[in-house]
Structures are given as structure tokens and as C-alpha cells.
Amino acid sequence: MEERTVEEKIKALLAQAKDAAQEPQSHWLLPHVINVLEAMLDCLPDQKALLGAAGALGRIVTDDYAFSESPLGGELLDLVTEIVSQCDPRFRRVSGEE
């Protein structure tokens, strides 16, 4: 199975967030999540800007513990973790292959 790119993951999560926002009683954080995901797409391929947007997304998602523990919240936090590990040199893995 082919692994999706960060851009593909952002687009998929954006679609999920937009769908969830259409539900009655949708979570109040969803409009903010959607705005940041759209901004992330605009940031590509600028890793520094993407990293900043990922930080904002992480803060938004963790503003509500229940949301951060939801399936969508978990996927959003996984995306944040992936972006930080790829874009922030302080968190890049050290390997003997480099």
C-alpha cells in the first residue's frame, strides 16, 4: 500500500472536517480546524510556514480534550506529529544512514 503525502493527508482531513461541520451540533472547533487546514495547503511547499500552521492546528485541537480524543482529533494530531517530525530539525530522527 502506497503511503499518502502530507498534502494528500491534509486534503483528506479537510474533507472530513468539512463533512463533520455540516452535522447538527458540530463541534465548535471545526471552523477553526478547517481554516488552518486550508492555510496549510496554501503554505505548501514552504516547510517553515507549514510547521507554524501545524503548531496552530495542534493548539486548536488540544483546546478541547474530548475533541482531541475523538477519531478526527486523533488523526489531526497524527498529522501535526508527522509535520513536526519532517519539518523541525530539532525533532528529526538521527540515523546511521545519514
C-alpha positions in Angstrom: 0.0 0.0 0.0 1.4 3.4 -1.0 1.8 6.0 1.7 0.0 9.2 1.2 1.8 12.5 1.0 1.3 15.2 3.6 -0.7 17.2 1.1 -3.0 14.2 0.4 -3.4 13.8 4.2 -4.3 17.5 4.7 -6.8 17.3 1.8 -8.4 14.1 3.3 -8.7 15.6 6.8 -10.0 18.9 5.3 -12.8 16.9 3.6 -13.6 15.0 6.9 -13.7 18.3 8.9 -16.0 19.9 6.3 -18.3 16.9 6.4 -18.3 16.9 10.2 -19.0 20.7 10.3 -22.3 20.0 8.3 -23.6 17.8 11.1 -26.1 19.3 13.6 -24.4 20.1 16.8 -21.0 20.0 15.1 -18.0 20.8 17.3 -17.3 24.5 17.8 -13.6 24.0 16.9 -14.3 22.7 13.4 -14.4 26.1 11.6 -11.0 26.9 13.1 -9.7 23.5 12.1 -10.9 24.0 8.5 -9.3 27.4 8.3 -5.9 26.1 9.4 -6.1 23.1 7.1 -6.8 25.4 4.2 -3.9 27.6 5.3 -1.7 24.6 5.4 -2.5 23.8 1.8 -1.6 27.4 0.9 1.7 27.0 2.8 3.0 24.1 0.7 5.8 23.5 0.0 7.2 26.1 2.5 8.2 23.9 5.4 8.6 26.8 7.8 5.1 28.1 7.2 3.7 24.6 7.3 5.4 24.0 10.6 3.8 27.2 12.0 0.4 26.2 10.8 0.8 22.7 12.2 1.6 24.3 15.6 -1.6 26.3 15.4 -3.6 23.2 14.5 -2.2 21.3 17.4 -3.1 24.1 19.8 -6.7 24.3 18.4 -7.2 20.5 18.6 -5.9 20.3 22.1 -8.1 23.2 23.3 -10.8 20.6 24.0 -9.7 17.3 25.5 -12.8 15.5 24.2 -12.2 16.7 20.6 -8.5 15.7 20.8 -9.6 12.2 21.8 -12.1 11.9 19.0 -11.2 9.9 15.8 -10.9 13.1 13.8 -8.9 14.9 16.6 -6.5 11.9 16.8 -5.9 12.0 13.0 -5.3 15.7 13.1 -2.8 15.3 15.9 -1.1 12.5 14.0 -0.7 14.9 11.1 0.8 17.5 13.4 3.3 15.0 14.7 4.2 13.9 11.2 4.8 17.5 10.0 6.8 18.4 13.1 9.0 15.3 12.7 9.6 16.1 9.0 10.0 19.9 9.1 11.5 20.8 12.5 15.2 19.9 12.6 15.0 19.6 16.4 12.8 16.6 16.1 14.3 14.8 13.1 15.3 11.3 13.7 19.0 10.6 13.9 20.0 7.6 11.9 23.3 6.0 10.9 22.3 6.2 7.3 22.8 10.0 7.0 
